[in-house]
Amino acid sequence: MNDSPLSVYQDLVPPMTDLQASAEANRCLFCYDAACTRACPTSIDIPGFIRGIATGNLTGAATTIFAENILGGTCGRVCPTETLCEQACVRTTAEDRPVAIGRLQRYATDAMITSGRQPFERAPATGKTVAVVGAGPAGLSCAHRLALLGHQVSLYDAKPKAGGLNEYGLAAYKMADDFAAREVAFVLGIGGITLYPEHRLGHEITLDGLRQTHDAVFLAIGLGGNNRLSIPGEDLSGVEDATAFIERLRQSPPSAPPAVPETVVVIGGGNTAIDAAIQAKRLGAAEVTLVYRRGREQMKATGWEQELALTSGVILRTFAEPRRMDGDGHVQTITFERTTLSDGRLTGTGSTLTLPADLVLKAVGQTLLTGALAGIAVQGGKIVVDDAAQTSIPGVYAGGDCIASGEDLTVQAVEDGKRAAHAIDATLRLSALTAA
């Protein structure tokens, strides 16, 4: 592995060559009622697109993917295929090695995005307008599908750039180069979508205002807050949310990556914790320790992600819960209490462990910001929606991480946005027929 600072920006898994893609595609058995398709949250016809690659029809392969998942390029890079489509692949049982579906998906989608072609044409204009709040995966998916169906979309985002987590929150080694920006340009290339960056809900725009000026509203606001540890020393200098650290890294040019100190401690057990730990190590930290309060089996990060961290030089400590941080203005140490599981419940043992730390990155979950959601029902920290993705306010829909539709995955957010777009379209067309 390249140990230079630039290595943090390099592809974790390089793209396939033409020869590799052809050989891998021909391993597919092209199953009928394929288990891999059923395991995909967006229901991509996986055997169909792989057959396209195998026969040299890359345009057809990419179109098959984009028909169900317009962010298929990102998902080909970051989707946990080892627990979804590839886990369901029959080759896994027969040969203990699935078809590399994710890499093949990237191969096909990259070819189309690089070519500049648009696989779809918009339907005739309906005269209806929809506001989409949040230009992350759910918002982009919804906006694209609505535009495809002939509606005019106003796409608002709080950040200077569109893309959401794809642009700001995923590890640099998973989204190398400027792919997130190029994918956004591809999505917007269908037309009918006007992007309004730096428009925050509750500030530059309001829910009531959007409802008055649009025929429907889709909320794809994600989880904008970060959970606190609520322990002494948390506000010391050198203690940072992992999401903020990753955003700083993603928005820094490869020629000037952010500096990291010698000793870094990451708290958490999900993919964000893993991403932060590996990136800190690749940026040159001498020692990076990831600490989780439960065991490896309880971590939200997949086994593959955990092994990636270990092989990247990250130290993984489990069954330890943070209790305090100490330092003279700047964090110097963090103390944990060792824990154990008793009848499924986590309990402290009373024994402690203190680690040196020049930087502490917190990745202990995110929270929904509800300040601008007056009138919207929220339960369990998520927006409540019905089967049609509609909230408690008629005409206002929601999807992505801000609702409880499944795992907080990019591919699930894309599906949420797509489903909501079809629900909005059906409602708007019915209202137009009723008014006629």
C-alpha positions as a LaTeX table, in Angstrom:
\begin{tabular}{lrrr}
\hline
Residue & $x$ (\AA) & $y$ (\AA) & $z$ (\AA) \\
\hline
Met1 & 0.00 & 0.00 & 0.00 \\
Asn2 & 1.15 & 3.53 & $-0.83$ \\
Asp3 & 1.94 & 5.22 & 2.50 \\
Ser4 & 2.09 & 8.75 & 1.09 \\
Pro5 & $-0.63$ & 11.23 & 2.08 \\
Leu6 & $-2.14$ & 10.98 & $-1.41$ \\
Ser7 & $-3.03$ & 7.33 & $-0.86$ \\
Val8 & $-6.09$ & 8.37 & 1.13 \\
Tyr9 & $-7.60$ & 9.68 & $-2.09$ \\
Gln10 & $-6.81$ & 6.63 & $-4.20$ \\
Asp11 & $-9.34$ & 3.99 & $-5.16$ \\
Leu12 & $-9.68$ & 1.24 & $-2.59$ \\
Val13 & $-10.67$ & $-1.18$ & $-5.35$ \\
Pro14 & $-9.48$ & $-0.22$ & $-8.85$ \\
Pro15 & $-11.94$ & $-0.31$ & $-11.75$ \\
Met16 & $-12.06$ & $-3.44$ & $-13.86$ \\
Thr17 & $-10.28$ & $-3.65$ & $-17.18$ \\
Asp18 & $-12.26$ & $-4.74$ & $-20.25$ \\
Leu19 & $-10.73$ & $-8.21$ & $-20.03$ \\
Gln20 & $-11.50$ & $-8.57$ & $-16.33$ \\
Ala21 & $-15.09$ & $-7.42$ & $-16.81$ \\
Ser22 & $-15.66$ & $-9.82$ & $-19.68$ \\
Ala23 & $-14.24$ & $-12.78$ & $-17.77$ \\
Glu24 & $-16.22$ & $-11.97$ & $-14.62$ \\
Ala25 & $-19.46$ & $-11.38$ & $-16.50$ \\
Asn26 & $-19.19$ & $-14.79$ & $-18.09$ \\
Arg27 & $-19.12$ & $-16.40$ & $-14.63$ \\
Cys28 & $-22.77$ & $-15.35$ & $-14.17$ \\
Leu29 & $-25.32$ & $-18.15$ & $-14.56$ \\
Phe30 & $-28.04$ & $-15.64$ & $-15.59$ \\
Cys31 & $-30.52$ & $-17.14$ & $-13.15$ \\
Tyr32 & $-34.26$ & $-16.89$ & $-13.66$ \\
Asp33 & $-35.97$ & $-15.08$ & $-10.74$ \\
Ala34 & $-32.46$ & $-14.34$ & $-9.56$ \\
Ala35 & $-31.74$ & $-14.24$ & $-5.84$ \\
Cys36 & $-29.28$ & $-11.38$ & $-6.39$ \\
Thr37 & $-32.02$ & $-9.18$ & $-7.87$ \\
Arg38 & $-34.33$ & $-9.98$ & $-4.96$ \\
Ala39 & $-31.54$ & $-9.04$ & $-2.53$ \\
Cys40 & $-31.03$ & $-5.62$ & $-4.16$ \\
Pro41 & $-33.11$ & $-2.89$ & $-2.46$ \\
Thr42 & $-33.59$ & $-1.19$ & $-5.84$ \\
Ser43 & $-34.40$ & $-4.47$ & $-7.67$ \\
Ile44 & $-31.85$ & $-4.01$ & $-10.45$ \\
Asp45 & $-32.07$ & $-6.77$ & $-13.08$ \\
Ile46 & $-28.59$ & $-8.00$ & $-12.23$ \\
Pro47 & $-28.43$ & $-10.96$ & $-14.64$ \\
Gly48 & $-29.76$ & $-8.64$ & $-17.35$ \\
Phe49 & $-27.06$ & $-6.01$ & $-16.97$ \\
Ile50 & $-24.32$ & $-8.61$ & $-16.60$ \\
Arg51 & $-25.48$ & $-10.28$ & $-19.81$ \\
Gly52 & $-25.12$ & $-6.89$ & $-21.49$ \\
Ile53 & $-21.49$ & $-6.72$ & $-20.36$ \\
Ala54 & $-20.85$ & $-10.29$ & $-21.44$ \\
Thr55 & $-22.16$ & $-9.56$ & $-24.94$ \\
Gly56 & $-20.40$ & $-6.21$ & $-25.28$ \\
Asn57 & $-23.56$ & $-4.10$ & $-24.90$ \\
Leu58 & $-22.32$ & $-1.64$ & $-22.27$ \\
Thr59 & $-24.98$ & 0.93 & $-23.12$ \\
Gly60 & $-27.72$ & $-1.61$ & $-22.53$ \\
Ala61 & $-26.06$ & $-2.80$ & $-19.32$ \\
Ala62 & $-25.82$ & 0.72 & $-17.91$ \\
Thr63 & $-29.37$ & 1.59 & $-18.94$ \\
Thr64 & $-30.67$ & $-1.51$ & $-17.15$ \\
Ile65 & $-28.91$ & $-0.40$ & $-13.96$ \\
Phe66 & $-29.93$ & 3.25 & $-14.17$ \\
Ala67 & $-33.56$ & 2.34 & $-14.83$ \\
Glu68 & $-33.78$ & 1.18 & $-11.22$ \\
Asn69 & $-30.89$ & 2.99 & $-9.54$ \\
Ile70 & $-29.83$ & 6.30 & $-11.03$ \\
Leu71 & $-26.91$ & 6.38 & $-8.54$ \\
Gly72 & $-25.69$ & 2.97 & $-9.66$ \\
Gly73 & $-22.18$ & 4.35 & $-10.02$ \\
Thr74 & $-21.91$ & 5.23 & $-6.35$ \\
Cys75 & $-23.60$ & 2.01 & $-5.29$ \\
Gly76 & $-21.14$ & 0.03 & $-7.40$ \\
Arg77 & $-18.42$ & 1.57 & $-5.24$ \\
Val78 & $-19.87$ & 1.68 & $-1.73$ \\
Cys79 & $-22.78$ & $-0.76$ & $-1.52$ \\
Pro80 & $-22.19$ & $-3.58$ & 1.01 \\
Thr81 & $-22.64$ & $-6.14$ & $-1.73$ \\
Glu82 & $-21.16$ & $-8.79$ & 0.54 \\
Thr83 & $-24.36$ & $-8.68$ & 2.60 \\
Leu84 & $-26.79$ & $-8.03$ & $-0.26$ \\
Cys85 & $-26.60$ & $-9.19$ & $-3.89$ \\
Glu86 & $-23.27$ & $-10.98$ & $-3.73$ \\
Gln87 & $-24.24$ & $-12.83$ & $-0.58$ \\
Ala88 & $-27.28$ & $-14.14$ & $-2.47$ \\
Cys89 & $-25.29$ & $-15.12$ & $-5.59$ \\
Val90 & $-25.49$ & $-18.86$ & $-6.27$ \\
Arg91 & $-21.79$ & $-18.86$ & $-7.10$ \\
Thr92 & $-21.15$ & $-18.17$ & $-3.42$ \\
Thr93 & $-22.54$ & $-21.58$ & $-2.54$ \\
Ala94 & $-21.02$ & $-23.41$ & $-5.49$ \\
Glu95 & $-17.55$ & $-21.83$ & $-5.49$ \\
Asp96 & $-17.35$ & $-19.76$ & $-2.31$ \\
Arg97 & $-16.79$ & $-16.73$ & $-4.55$ \\
Pro98 & $-19.73$ & $-14.72$ & $-5.87$ \\
Val99 & $-19.80$ & $-12.90$ & $-9.17$ \\
Ala100 & $-18.29$ & $-9.47$ & $-8.51$ \\
Ile101 & $-21.60$ & $-7.70$ & $-9.04$ \\
Gly102 & $-20.57$ & $-4.39$ & $-7.50$ \\
Arg103 & $-17.44$ & $-4.04$ & $-9.60$ \\
Leu104 & $-19.32$ & $-5.00$ & $-12.77$ \\
Gln105 & $-21.98$ & $-2.43$ & $-11.96$ \\
Arg106 & $-19.30$ & 0.21 & $-11.60$ \\
Tyr107 & $-17.71$ & $-0.87$ & $-14.88$ \\
Ala108 & $-20.95$ & $-0.41$ & $-16.82$ \\
Thr109 & $-22.12$ & 2.82 & $-15.18$ \\
Asp110 & $-18.72$ & 4.50 & $-15.36$ \\
Ala111 & $-18.62$ & 3.88 & $-19.09$ \\
Met112 & $-21.91$ & 5.71 & $-19.66$ \\
Ile113 & $-21.19$ & 8.60 & $-17.29$ \\
Thr114 & $-17.77$ & 9.10 & $-18.90$ \\
Ser115 & $-19.32$ & 9.08 & $-22.38$ \\
Gly116 & $-21.65$ & 11.94 & $-21.51$ \\
Arg117 & $-24.68$ & 10.11 & $-22.89$ \\
Gln118 & $-28.10$ & 10.30 & $-21.26$ \\
Pro119 & $-29.96$ & 6.97 & $-21.29$ \\
Phe120 & $-33.46$ & 8.44 & $-20.80$ \\
Glu121 & $-35.69$ & 11.16 & $-22.25$ \\
Arg122 & $-38.20$ & 13.12 & $-20.22$ \\
Ala123 & $-41.90$ & 12.58 & $-20.64$ \\
Pro124 & $-43.98$ & 15.54 & $-21.85$ \\
Ala125 & $-44.23$ & 18.33 & $-19.29$ \\
Thr126 & $-47.08$ & 17.93 & $-16.82$ \\
Gly127 & $-47.07$ & 21.52 & $-15.64$ \\
Lys128 & $-46.63$ & 20.32 & $-12.05$ \\
Thr129 & $-43.79$ & 21.45 & $-9.79$ \\
Val130 & $-42.23$ & 19.56 & $-6.91$ \\
Ala131 & $-39.80$ & 20.79 & $-4.27$ \\
Val132 & $-37.14$ & 18.29 & $-3.21$ \\
Val133 & $-35.29$ & 19.27 & $-0.05$ \\
Gly134 & $-31.90$ & 17.59 & 0.19 \\
Ala135 & $-29.64$ & 16.76 & $-2.76$ \\
Gly136 & $-28.23$ & 13.55 & $-1.34$ \\
Pro137 & $-29.00$ & 10.05 & $-2.65$ \\
Ala138 & $-32.73$ & 10.06 & $-1.81$ \\
Gly139 & $-33.24$ & 13.60 & $-3.09$ \\
Leu140 & $-31.29$ & 13.07 & $-6.31$ \\
Ser141 & $-33.14$ & 9.81 & $-6.98$ \\
Cys142 & $-36.54$ & 11.41 & $-6.40$ \\
Ala143 & $-35.71$ & 14.52 & $-8.42$ \\
His144 & $-34.45$ & 12.50 & $-11.39$ \\
Arg145 & $-37.48$ & 10.21 & $-11.47$ \\
Leu146 & $-39.89$ & 13.12 & $-11.14$ \\
Ala147 & $-38.14$ & 14.95 & $-13.98$ \\
Leu148 & $-38.22$ & 11.77 & $-16.07$ \\
Leu149 & $-41.98$ & 11.61 & $-15.51$ \\
Gly150 & $-42.39$ & 15.17 & $-16.81$ \\
His151 & $-42.54$ & 17.23 & $-13.63$ \\
Gln152 & $-40.49$ & 20.35 & $-12.94$ \\
Val153 & $-38.27$ & 19.95 & $-9.87$ \\
Ser154 & $-36.72$ & 22.52 & $-7.56$ \\
Leu155 & $-33.87$ & 20.77 & $-5.75$ \\
Tyr156 & $-32.67$ & 22.50 & $-2.56$ \\
Asp157 & $-29.63$ & 21.65 & $-0.48$ \\
Ala158 & $-28.03$ & 23.22 & 2.58 \\
Lys159 & $-24.48$ & 22.62 & 1.34 \\
Pro160 & $-22.56$ & 24.46 & $-1.41$ \\
Lys161 & $-22.42$ & 21.24 & $-3.46$ \\
Ala162 & $-25.05$ & 18.63 & $-4.25$ \\
Gly163 & $-24.45$ & 14.97 & $-3.49$ \\
Gly164 & $-25.07$ & 14.72 & 0.24 \\
Leu165 & $-23.11$ & 11.91 & 1.85 \\
Asn166 & $-21.73$ & 10.92 & $-1.55$ \\
Glu167 & $-19.92$ & 14.26 & $-1.69$ \\
Tyr168 & $-19.30$ & 14.94 & 2.00 \\
Gly169 & $-19.64$ & 11.77 & 4.05 \\
Leu170 & $-18.17$ & 8.72 & 2.33 \\
Ala171 & $-14.52$ & 7.78 & 2.60 \\
Ala172 & $-12.28$ & 9.42 & 0.01 \\
Tyr173 & $-10.86$ & 6.04 & $-0.97$ \\
Lys174 & $-14.38$ & 4.87 & $-1.87$ \\
Met175 & $-15.25$ & 7.95 & $-3.95$ \\
Ala176 & $-11.94$ & 8.73 & $-5.60$ \\
Asp177 & $-11.34$ & 11.73 & $-7.83$ \\
Asp178 & $-14.40$ & 13.89 & $-8.56$ \\
Phe179 & $-16.83$ & 11.05 & $-9.17$ \\
Ala180 & $-19.52$ & 12.35 & $-6.82$ \\
Ala181 & $-19.66$ & 15.66 & $-8.71$ \\
Arg182 & $-19.65$ & 13.94 & $-12.10$ \\
Glu183 & $-22.50$ & 11.69 & $-11.01$ \\
Val184 & $-24.55$ & 14.68 & $-9.86$ \\
Ala185 & $-23.98$ & 16.32 & $-13.26$ \\
Phe186 & $-25.14$ & 13.11 & $-14.94$ \\
Val187 & $-28.33$ & 13.03 & $-12.82$ \\
Leu188 & $-29.13$ & 16.70 & $-13.46$ \\
Gly189 & $-28.37$ & 16.21 & $-17.15$ \\
Ile190 & $-31.85$ & 14.83 & $-17.77$ \\
Gly191 & $-33.18$ & 18.38 & $-17.50$ \\
Gly192 & $-36.17$ & 19.70 & $-15.62$ \\
Ile193 & $-34.26$ & 20.03 & $-12.35$ \\
Thr194 & $-33.14$ & 23.40 & $-10.97$ \\
Leu195 & $-30.56$ & 23.16 & $-8.19$ \\
Tyr196 & $-30.54$ & 25.67 & $-5.34$ \\
Pro197 & $-27.43$ & 25.13 & $-3.18$ \\
Glu198 & $-26.98$ & 26.74 & 0.24 \\
His199 & $-30.72$ & 26.75 & 0.88 \\
Arg200 & $-31.38$ & 25.47 & 4.38 \\
Leu201 & $-34.79$ & 24.33 & 5.52 \\
Gly202 & $-35.92$ & 26.70 & 8.24 \\
His203 & $-33.64$ & 29.48 & 7.01 \\
Glu204 & $-33.56$ & 30.37 & 3.30 \\
Ile205 & $-36.61$ & 28.15 & 2.70 \\
Thr206 & $-39.49$ & 26.97 & 4.88 \\
Leu207 & $-41.83$ & 24.03 & 4.65 \\
Asp208 & $-44.90$ & 26.28 & 4.55 \\
Gly209 & $-43.36$ & 28.39 & 1.82 \\
Leu210 & $-42.51$ & 25.39 & $-0.32$ \\
Arg211 & $-46.01$ & 23.99 & 0.07 \\
Gln212 & $-47.46$ & 27.28 & $-1.18$ \\
Thr213 & $-45.24$ & 27.46 & $-4.28$ \\
His214 & $-45.12$ & 23.78 & $-5.30$ \\
Asp215 & $-47.61$ & 21.02 & $-5.92$ \\
Ala216 & $-45.76$ & 18.59 & $-3.65$ \\
Val217 & $-42.72$ & 18.48 & $-1.39$ \\
Phe218 & $-40.25$ & 15.65 & $-0.81$ \\
Leu219 & $-38.04$ & 15.80 & 2.27 \\
Ala220 & $-34.67$ & 14.07 & 1.91 \\
Ile221 & $-32.96$ & 15.91 & 4.74 \\
Gly222 & $-31.01$ & 12.99 & 6.18 \\
Leu223 & $-29.79$ & 13.06 & 9.76 \\
Gly224 & $-28.09$ & 16.39 & 10.24 \\
Gly225 & $-27.18$ & 16.14 & 13.93 \\
Asn226 & $-24.57$ & 14.05 & 15.71 \\
Asn227 & $-25.09$ & 12.21 & 18.99 \\
Arg228 & $-23.00$ & 13.32 & 21.94 \\
Leu229 & $-21.19$ & 11.07 & 24.37 \\
Ser230 & $-22.15$ & 13.34 & 27.28 \\
Ile231 & $-18.97$ & 12.60 & 29.20 \\
Pro232 & $-16.45$ & 14.94 & 30.90 \\
Gly233 & $-13.92$ & 16.41 & 28.50 \\
Glu234 & $-16.00$ & 16.02 & 25.37 \\
Asp235 & $-15.65$ & 19.71 & 24.55 \\
Leu236 & $-11.85$ & 19.70 & 24.68 \\
Ser237 & $-9.95$ & 20.77 & 21.60 \\
Gly238 & $-9.03$ & 17.76 & 19.48 \\
Val239 & $-12.43$ & 16.06 & 19.95 \\
Glu240 & $-14.42$ & 16.05 & 16.74 \\
Asp241 & $-17.37$ & 14.32 & 15.11 \\
Ala242 & $-16.16$ & 11.76 & 12.59 \\
Thr243 & $-18.60$ & 13.14 & 10.01 \\
Ala244 & $-16.95$ & 16.57 & 10.27 \\
Phe245 & $-13.49$ & 15.00 & 9.93 \\
Ile246 & $-14.52$ & 13.08 & 6.80 \\
Glu247 & $-16.12$ & 16.20 & 5.32 \\
Arg248 & $-12.93$ & 18.20 & 5.87 \\
Leu249 & $-10.97$ & 15.46 & 4.16 \\
Arg250 & $-13.35$ & 15.14 & 1.24 \\
Gln251 & $-13.35$ & 18.88 & 0.61 \\
Ser252 & $-9.56$ & 19.22 & 0.78 \\
Pro253 & $-7.56$ & 18.95 & $-2.45$ \\
Pro254 & $-5.39$ & 15.82 & $-2.72$ \\
Ser255 & $-2.35$ & 18.09 & $-2.84$ \\
Ala256 & $-3.17$ & 19.50 & 0.61 \\
Pro257 & $-4.92$ & 16.89 & 2.75 \\
Pro258 & $-5.72$ & 17.73 & 6.38 \\
Ala259 & $-3.00$ & 16.95 & 8.88 \\
Val260 & $-3.57$ & 14.33 & 11.55 \\
Pro261 & $-1.61$ & 13.89 & 14.81 \\
Glu262 & 0.34 & 10.83 & 15.88 \\
Thr263 & $-2.33$ & 9.15 & 18.00 \\
Val264 & $-6.00$ & 8.94 & 17.00 \\
Val265 & $-8.87$ & 7.22 & 18.80 \\
Val266 & $-12.15$ & 6.60 & 16.97 \\
Ile267 & $-15.27$ & 5.76 & 18.97 \\
Gly268 & $-18.02$ & 3.76 & 17.26 \\
Gly269 & $-18.81$ & 0.55 & 15.45 \\
Gly270 & $-20.41$ & 1.55 & 12.16 \\
Asn271 & $-19.13$ & 2.29 & 8.68 \\
Thr272 & $-18.50$ & 5.95 & 9.53 \\
Ala273 & $-16.15$ & 4.88 & 12.35 \\
Ile274 & $-14.35$ & 2.49 & 10.01 \\
Asp275 & $-14.05$ & 5.13 & 7.27 \\
Ala276 & $-12.67$ & 7.70 & 9.71 \\
Ala277 & $-10.17$ & 5.27 & 11.24 \\
Ile278 & $-8.78$ & 4.04 & 7.93 \\
Gln279 & $-8.49$ & 7.56 & 6.55 \\
Ala280 & $-6.69$ & 8.78 & 9.67 \\
Lys281 & $-4.24$ & 5.91 & 9.27 \\
Arg282 & $-3.70$ & 6.63 & 5.58 \\
Leu283 & $-3.14$ & 10.29 & 6.35 \\
Gly284 & $-0.12$ & 9.33 & 8.43 \\
Ala285 & $-1.27$ & 8.79 & 12.02 \\
Ala286 & 1.19 & 6.46 & 13.74 \\
Glu287 & $-1.47$ & 4.75 & 15.83 \\
Val288 & $-5.20$ & 4.63 & 15.19 \\
Thr289 & $-7.43$ & 2.74 & 17.63 \\
Leu290 & $-11.11$ & 2.10 & 17.00 \\
Val291 & $-13.02$ & 1.39 & 20.21 \\
Tyr292 & $-16.52$ & $-0.08$ & 20.35 \\
Arg293 & $-18.59$ & $-0.71$ & 23.45 \\
Arg294 & $-19.83$ & $-4.14$ & 22.35 \\
Gly295 & $-18.27$ & $-7.03$ & 20.42 \\
Arg296 & $-17.39$ & $-7.36$ & 16.74 \\
Glu297 & $-20.54$ & $-9.37$ & 16.07 \\
Gln298 & $-22.66$ & $-6.45$ & 17.26 \\
Met299 & $-20.87$ & $-3.84$ & 15.11 \\
Lys300 & $-22.96$ & $-2.32$ & 12.33 \\
Ala301 & $-19.91$ & $-2.30$ & 10.09 \\
Thr302 & $-19.80$ & $-5.45$ & 7.99 \\
Gly303 & $-17.18$ & $-8.12$ & 8.57 \\
Trp304 & $-15.52$ & $-7.03$ & 5.33 \\
Glu305 & $-15.24$ & $-3.45$ & 6.57 \\
Gln306 & $-13.82$ & $-4.63$ & 9.89 \\
Glu307 & $-11.17$ & $-6.73$ & 8.16 \\
Leu308 & $-10.34$ & $-3.80$ & 5.93 \\
Ala309 & $-9.65$ & $-1.68$ & 9.00 \\
Leu310 & $-7.44$ & $-4.35$ & 10.55 \\
Thr311 & $-5.43$ & $-4.88$ & 7.37 \\
Ser312 & $-5.04$ & $-1.10$ & 7.09 \\
Gly313 & $-3.26$ & $-1.04$ & 10.44 \\
Val314 & $-6.15$ & 0.10 & 12.64 \\
Ile315 & $-6.19$ & $-1.36$ & 16.16 \\
Leu316 & $-9.66$ & $-2.64$ & 17.05 \\
Arg317 & $-10.71$ & $-2.75$ & 20.70 \\
Thr318 & $-14.13$ & $-3.99$ & 21.76 \\
Phe319 & $-16.17$ & $-4.10$ & 24.97 \\
Ala320 & $-15.02$ & $-0.68$ & 26.15 \\
Glu321 & $-17.26$ & 2.36 & 26.71 \\
Pro322 & $-15.90$ & 5.93 & 26.96 \\
Arg323 & $-16.16$ & 7.51 & 30.40 \\
Arg324 & $-14.03$ & 10.66 & 30.29 \\
Met325 & $-11.46$ & 12.61 & 28.31 \\
Asp326 & $-8.63$ & 14.56 & 29.91 \\
Gly327 & $-6.18$ & 17.21 & 28.78 \\
Asp328 & $-4.96$ & 20.73 & 29.37 \\
Gly329 & $-7.26$ & 22.47 & 26.89 \\
His330 & $-6.48$ & 19.82 & 24.27 \\
Val331 & $-7.38$ & 16.17 & 24.64 \\
Gln332 & $-4.48$ & 13.98 & 25.79 \\
Thr333 & $-6.11$ & 10.80 & 27.09 \\
Ile334 & $-9.46$ & 9.04 & 26.96 \\
Thr335 & $-10.59$ & 6.58 & 29.62 \\
Phe336 & $-12.93$ & 3.67 & 28.94 \\
Glu337 & $-14.77$ & 1.30 & 31.22 \\
Arg338 & $-14.56$ & $-2.31$ & 30.11 \\
Thr339 & $-17.97$ & $-3.82$ & 29.43 \\
Thr340 & $-19.60$ & $-7.21$ & 29.08 \\
Leu341 & $-22.87$ & $-8.58$ & 27.74 \\
Ser342 & $-25.10$ & $-10.24$ & 30.33 \\
Asp343 & $-28.34$ & $-11.76$ & 28.99 \\
Gly344 & $-27.98$ & $-9.46$ & 26.00 \\
Arg345 & $-27.61$ & $-6.33$ & 28.11 \\
Leu346 & $-24.45$ & $-4.25$ & 28.18 \\
Thr347 & $-23.03$ & $-3.69$ & 31.66 \\
Gly348 & $-19.85$ & $-2.10$ & 32.97 \\
Thr349 & $-17.29$ & $-4.22$ & 34.77 \\
Gly350 & $-15.73$ & $-1.43$ & 36.81 \\
Ser351 & $-12.34$ & $-2.05$ & 35.20 \\
Thr352 & $-10.94$ & 0.87 & 33.20 \\
Leu353 & $-8.60$ & 1.40 & 30.28 \\
Thr354 & $-6.88$ & 4.70 & 29.45 \\
Leu355 & $-5.50$ & 5.41 & 25.99 \\
Pro356 & $-3.37$ & 8.34 & 24.80 \\
Ala357 & $-5.12$ & 10.47 & 22.21 \\
Asp358 & $-4.14$ & 13.57 & 20.26 \\
Leu359 & $-7.38$ & 13.38 & 18.29 \\
Val360 & $-10.68$ & 11.72 & 19.22 \\
Leu361 & $-13.25$ & 11.13 & 16.49 \\
Lys362 & $-16.81$ & 10.38 & 17.58 \\
Ala363 & $-18.95$ & 8.16 & 15.35 \\
Val364 & $-21.79$ & 7.24 & 17.70 \\
Gly365 & $-24.78$ & 7.89 & 15.47 \\
Gln366 & $-26.65$ & 10.81 & 14.00 \\
Thr367 & $-29.95$ & 12.47 & 14.81 \\
Leu368 & $-32.81$ & 14.07 & 12.94 \\
Leu369 & $-32.97$ & 17.85 & 13.21 \\
Thr370 & $-36.64$ & 18.64 & 13.76 \\
Gly371 & $-36.59$ & 22.41 & 14.22 \\
Ala372 & $-38.01$ & 23.12 & 10.74 \\
Leu373 & $-40.48$ & 20.22 & 10.71 \\
Ala374 & $-43.47$ & 21.76 & 12.50 \\
Gly375 & $-46.54$ & 19.59 & 11.93 \\
Ile376 & $-44.55$ & 16.58 & 10.74 \\
Ala377 & $-45.03$ & 13.48 & 12.90 \\
Val378 & $-41.74$ & 12.07 & 14.20 \\
Gln379 & $-41.34$ & 8.77 & 16.03 \\
Gly380 & $-38.15$ & 7.12 & 17.24 \\
Gly381 & $-36.07$ & 9.93 & 15.80 \\
Lys382 & $-37.43$ & 9.41 & 12.27 \\
Ile383 & $-40.13$ & 11.07 & 10.15 \\
Val384 & $-43.28$ & 8.93 & 10.06 \\
Val385 & $-44.49$ & 8.07 & 6.55 \\
Asp386 & $-47.23$ & 5.84 & 5.17 \\
Asp387 & $-46.89$ & 3.18 & 2.47 \\
Ala388 & $-46.85$ & 5.92 & $-0.17$ \\
Ala389 & $-43.99$ & 7.76 & 1.62 \\
Gln390 & $-46.38$ & 10.58 & 2.62 \\
Thr391 & $-45.88$ & 12.28 & 5.98 \\
Ser392 & $-48.57$ & 13.43 & 8.39 \\
Ile393 & $-48.97$ & 16.55 & 6.22 \\
Pro394 & $-50.80$ & 15.82 & 2.94 \\
Gly395 & $-48.64$ & 16.54 & $-0.08$ \\
Val396 & $-45.41$ & 16.32 & 1.89 \\
Tyr397 & $-43.37$ & 13.15 & 1.41 \\
Ala398 & $-40.09$ & 11.94 & 2.88 \\
Gly399 & $-37.38$ & 9.35 & 2.28 \\
Gly400 & $-33.79$ & 8.41 & 2.90 \\
Asp401 & $-32.07$ & 8.34 & 6.27 \\
Cys402 & $-34.70$ & 10.64 & 7.80 \\
Ile403 & $-37.30$ & 7.83 & 7.68 \\
Ala404 & $-37.23$ & 4.29 & 9.03 \\
Ser405 & $-37.38$ & 2.35 & 5.75 \\
Gly406 & $-34.56$ & $-0.09$ & 6.45 \\
Glu407 & $-30.81$ & 0.16 & 6.83 \\
Asp408 & $-29.25$ & 3.60 & 6.39 \\
Leu409 & $-27.63$ & 2.71 & 3.08 \\
Thr410 & $-27.17$ & 4.70 & $-0.11$ \\
Val411 & $-29.00$ & 2.05 & $-2.11$ \\
Gln412 & $-31.99$ & 2.16 & 0.27 \\
Ala413 & $-32.11$ & 5.94 & 0.04 \\
Val414 & $-32.18$ & 5.69 & $-3.75$ \\
Glu415 & $-35.10$ & 3.27 & $-3.55$ \\
Asp416 & $-36.93$ & 5.55 & $-1.12$ \\
Gly417 & $-36.57$ & 8.47 & $-3.51$ \\
Lys418 & $-37.69$ & 6.46 & $-6.52$ \\
Arg419 & $-40.76$ & 5.05 & $-4.74$ \\
Ala420 & $-41.74$ & 8.46 & $-3.42$ \\
Ala421 & $-41.45$ & 9.96 & $-6.91$ \\
His422 & $-43.91$ & 7.42 & $-8.30$ \\
Ala423 & $-46.29$ & 8.04 & $-5.39$ \\
Ile424 & $-46.10$ & 11.81 & $-5.95$ \\
Asp425 & $-46.61$ & 11.34 & $-9.69$ \\
Ala426 & $-49.69$ & 9.18 & $-9.15$ \\
Thr427 & $-51.22$ & 11.71 & $-6.76$ \\
Leu428 & $-50.54$ & 14.67 & $-9.04$ \\
Arg429 & $-51.98$ & 12.92 & $-12.09$ \\
Leu430 & $-55.07$ & 11.88 & $-10.16$ \\
Ser431 & $-55.60$ & 15.45 & $-8.93$ \\
Ala432 & $-55.25$ & 16.71 & $-12.49$ \\
Leu433 & $-57.89$ & 14.25 & $-13.72$ \\
Thr434 & $-60.20$ & 15.17 & $-10.86$ \\
Ala435 & $-59.83$ & 18.87 & $-11.63$ \\
Ala436 & $-60.45$ & 18.36 & $-15.34$ \\
\hline
\end{tabular}
